[in-house]
Amino acid sequence: MSDSNGTCPTCRQGDLIAISMTVGDRDLRFTTCHLCEAKWWFQEGELVPLTSILFRPFVSSTVSVACAFAPLTGLPTTGTSLM
């Protein structure tokens, strides 16, 4: 599986949702399929098991997060409140 947004390689139907973050000195990316809920973790572009992320000590307490979602269609555009 490549570290990119697109169609799920597991179910071949779902769009992917990716969340990129920096935790301490590590660049991490969590990717999941909204349809079949398959999940992957990447560290600096390489696929890694969740245990390598959970059990590695943090170098610092700095965390930054950025999200990328599949495009939505049919939503109102300018001047319309969703609430």
Secondary structure as UniProt FT lines:
FT   TURN            9..11
FT   STRAND          15..23
FT   TURN            24..25
FT   STRAND          26..33
FT   TURN            34..36
FT   STRAND          39..43
FT   TURN            44..45
FT   STRAND          46..48
FT   HELIX           50..54
FT   STRAND          63..68
FT   TURN            78..79
//
